[in-house]
Each structure stands twice: as C-alpha cells, then as structure tokens.
C-alpha cells in the first residue's frame, strides 16, 4: 500500500533546478544561494532514498509559522513567538511501513536524518544549527502522513 508523507523543515529547501556544482564564469551570490537551497532539498531526498524510492515529489512550498501554534518542531523553540519561515513538500512511498522502527512510524527516517549537515542561507531562521536535528528539544525536520481530507 502506498503512503503519502509530508516533510516540514526549517531549512530553506527551495527547488531551483540548479544542479551543477560550479559556476566559474559567474561567481554570483544569488546563484550560490539558489544552488545551496537546491542542495538542501536534494540532501533530504537522498536521506529518504536510503530506505525507499520517493515518488510524486511536490515542489517545496514556503510558509510562515509560529512555534507556539505549530508544535511539530523542538519544544525549545516555543518561546519564540515571531513568525518563522518553514518549507514543506509531499512525497509518496510504495510501502507504508518502510520507515517504521517498531516504536515510531518514521523512526528509521528520523534516525537517518539526525546530524546530517545542511547549508545555512539568509532566508531561514538564523538560530538553526548547521545540521538536521531530530531531538525533542531542537527538532528542525518533521514527517507526517498526508491525507487529502
């Protein structure tokens, strides 16, 4: 049975389509930022791909959240009441228990994400570490089953 999953993250994962590694002819900071956000998105897709082949991947969408209203991230963020940028996208996997570690439906996926380096850009919250964190205190990536209800 296939399962649609939504990923939320505080890292800028804007899909830009810039996949080449170097831009020697034009060392433009805008190009570098677009490359870095694409790299962040690719990194999360690669983590997901360690255990499953994601399909029907949607483009990441940026929104604004308040930590005290959107409780998917680490509880230490809850004191910050200013709206913060958040990115989300959906993907489908063919087997609904592929990430299940026997404790959490996405347990293996969280284990795979924890500590993976990410690139900081100027469009995301400036208090993030330079890596994915899945701890209850500082969680900056979240997965949930997505239903079109």
C-alpha angles and dihedrals in degrees: 000000000000122000131202114217130190120213121203123190139169091219120094105254097166109162108233103159092234102136104153115104102223138037100191095160094056119023090193117166090217090056090048092052092048090049092049095051090049089050090053091052092046090050093056091047090051091052091051089047092059089081105015143016108250114218136183090030113187124211113263114261124208121223138162121248138181113221093219089058101034104054100182096102133065118309092232088069093060094090090064106086099176115105112263131196118259130179127208139178138172131231137172129229125194098229121050096211100044093113097036112120094184092262104054129022089231098030097123091045091053090047090052092049098048113109097001109147118246131188118249116223131182093253098068134069109292096222097067122117117236093256142055111271123196098177117122090243101051105015109160101171127055135183127196138165109267120217125181094225 
